[in-house]
Amino acid sequence: MIGLSSCKTSADVEGTYLSLFRNNPHKLNIYTAHKFVFSADFTFNYSYIVIGDTEKYSSGTWEQIDKNTIVLNSNIQSNVLPLQVEKVNSEDSHIQVCENLVIIQKISKYEYENEDFLVTPYIDGINYLDLHPELSDEPLQITKNDFCKSMGLETDTINLSEIVMTSPPIKRGSYCIYPEKPFDTLYFKILKQPRKVERMGPRSYKEYYILETEHKKLTTNDGDIVNVTITLLDSLFSYRIFDNEKIKLSGNKLIFKDKEDNNKKNKLYIKD
């Protein structure tokens, strides 16, 4: 009986917990806030809020393993994108790889198009665009004048055309490449292009996860045409995965060490 009475029930954990300004339990942190909602049916919802706008979210199940520890497991445990591959032979001696993006949109005020995604192919584990910067859809070189303007700084009159930065080569949306020789593995990394958000605060762009497709093994020969289809679930770029992640329960607050923010300790108080 003593052992049973010391165990917490869902009613003890159930509720909404929020990061608060300077740990003041009466004032919400207006810049960044973690939010957990624990329900009596042992499900949870999570969101990471920056200036009132959700940047990351998750949902899943929670379990209390001892008096002061809760374990989270999100409903989605993998954000690896499927890669469909179809290979055909042609009379041309060149190898051709063409990828096609299929976007499944989430409900949002922002509708993304094919060109909003930056797609990098990796052939036999090597970034193909690094070898072929001439394929980039973006300017590769930034002058001193351009850099100053982008940072809102005054420009001087000395060497304004001097190259001060070289951006990595990128390709947008669907496109074809022509590898010089046969290869054995293929995958892609995909970045969702951030958009400027009209809000006050330390950051003006939403942040997203970089997703990766599954790695496909295939044998190619001269003249092969490889057609690949990448299905993008748009919401995955904001979905946070919890895999047996532990958070501490201390009285009316949670202690959440954020692995994605250098294990920063966050105190979340239950909302009255």
N, C-alpha and C positions, 0 to 999 in steps of 0.2 A: 504493500500500500504506500509506503514511504517513497519507493522508486517511482510508482505511477504518478503520485502527486507532484513529483519534481519535473515531470515532462511537460513541455509546452504543447498546446493544441493550436490548430489553425487560427482560432479566434485570437490568440495572443499575438500572432504575427500579422494577421489580416489588416490591411489598410494601405494608405498611400504615403510614401516616403519621398521627401524632396530635399535637394541640396539647398541650403539657406545661406543668405548673405552673411559672411564672417561668422558662420555658425550661430547666428541669431535666430532662435526658433520662431520669431514673429515676422521675419522679413525674407522673402524669396530672393535668391541670387539672380539679379536681372541679366547678368551676362551669360553665365553657363550654369546649367542645372542638370543633375541626374534625377530621374524620376522612376520609382518602382511602385507598381500597384500589385499587391499580393491578395489573391482571392481565397475564399474559404474552400474552394474545390481544388486547391493546390496548383492553380495556374497563376502566371504572372505576366505583366506587360511592363516593358522598359522603354524609356525614351531618353535621349540626350538632347537637351534644348540649348540653343545658342540664340540669345536675344529673341526669345519667343518663337523660334523656328526649329522644328525637329530636324536634327541632322542624322541621328542614328536611332534605330528602334529594334525591338525584339519582343518575342513572346514565347512562352513555354511553360514548364512545370517547375515547382520548387519543392524542396524537402528539408525538413529540419532534422539534422542528424545528431545534434546535442543541444544543450541549453542555449548556447550562444552562437551556433553556426547554422547557416542556411546554404543549401547547395542548389544552383540553378542549372537547368538544361534547356536550351532553346529548342523550339520545334524544328528548325532547320539546322542541320549539323554540318552541312557542306555547301560552300558557295562556288564550287568548281562547275564551270559551264559545260554542257555537253557539246561535243564536236562531231557533226555528221560528215563523213568523208565518202565521196564517190570518185572513183578513178576510171578514166577512159583512155584509150590509146588513140593517137592521131598520126597522120603521115608526116607531120612537122617534126623535126629533130629536137626542137626546144621543149623544155619542161615548163609547164604553166600551172600556177597555183592561184585559184580565184576563191576569195571568201565572200560570203553573203551574210549580212547581219539581219536577223529577224527580231524585232523589238516587241516585247510584251510590256505595255505601259502599265504603270500603277496609276491610281486615281490621284491626280495632282494638278495644281494650277499651272505647272510647267510641263509642256509636252515636248519631249526630246525627239529629234530626228536622227536619221542614220549618220549624218555628218557630225553630230555632237559627241560621237564616241571615237576615241583615239585607239587604233588597233595596231599592235606590234606583232609581227610573225616571228617565231623562233624555229629555225630549221637546224636539226641536229643540235639543239640547245644553244644556238648562236643567234643573237638579235640580227635579223636580216637587214633592217634599216640602218643599223650602225655601219654595215658594209656598203650600203647604198644610200648615202645622205641625199643624193640628187633626186631621190623619189619623194622627198618630204613634201607635204602639203603646206608647210609653214616656212616663213623666212628663217634661215639658219643663223644669220649673223645680225647682231644688234649693235648699233653705233653708240658712241657716248651721248650724242644728242637724243637718240631714241630712249636710252636708259634714263637720262635725267627727266625727260618728259613723263615717262611712265611712273616715276617715283615722285612726281610733283616738285622737282627741284629746279632751281634756276640753272640755265645752261651758260657755260662760259664760251669764250670765242676761240679757244685753243683746241685744235684737233677734234672738232665736232664729229668728223667722219671716222674717227678711230674706232676699230672694232673692240668692244669691251666684253662681249659675251657671245657665246655660240650656243644656241638652243639645240637640244637633241632632235634628230629627225623623227617626224611622226607622220602617220597616214590616218585619214579620217574615213569612217564608214566602210563600204565594200569596195574592194579593188583587186587587181591581179598582180602577181609578181612572176618573174621568170628566173628561177634558180639556175645557176650555171652548170650544176652537176646533180646526179641522183642523190637522194637523201633517204633517211630511215625513220626519222621522228619529226613530228610537227605539232606545235601548239601556239596559242596566241595569248597575249596579255591585253586587257582592255581597260581603258581609263575613261570615265564619264567626265566630259568637259564641264568644269565648274561654271556656274553663272553668277553674275553679280546680284546680290540681294540688297534691296533698298532697306537698310536698317542702320541704326547707330551701334557702334561697338568696336571691339578690337579687330574683328575680322569682317570682311565684306563679301566673301565667297563661301558657298556651301562646300563641305568636304565630303568626299566619297571614298569608299574602298576601291582598290584596284583589283579587278577580278581576272581570273585565269581560266582558260579552257582545260579540259582533260588533255593529256599527252597521248597522241596517237602514233602507234608504230605502223609503218607501211613501207613497202619496198617500191621505189620508183625507178623508172628507166627513162632513157632519152625518148622524148615524144609523148610522155604521159601528161594528161590534163587532169589535175586534181581539183575537184570542186568541193568546197567545204561550206557548211552552214553552221553558224553560231546563233543559238537562240538566247537572247538576252532577256532575263526577267529584270526589268528596270529597278524594281524595289530592292533587289539584292545588293545594289551599290550602296544602300544605306542600312542593310540588315546586319546587326551585330550577333555573332554566334557566342553563346555561353555553353561551355562543355565541362560539366562538373565543377563549375566555378563557385568558390566559397566566399560568402560575405558574412561578416560578424553582426550579431544582434546584441545590442547593449541597452537595456532599458527601453526607452521609446525612440531609439535611433539605430540606424544601420551604419556600419563602418565598411565602406566600399573602396578597396584598393584597385584603382583602375589600371589594368595591365596595358591598356592602349595609351596611357598617359604617364609612363615611367613609374607605375605603381603609386601614383599620387593618392593619398588618403583623403577620402571624401566622407563627411558626416552628413547623413540624411535623417531628417526628423519626420516623425509621423505627423500627417496633416490632421488637425483637429476637425 
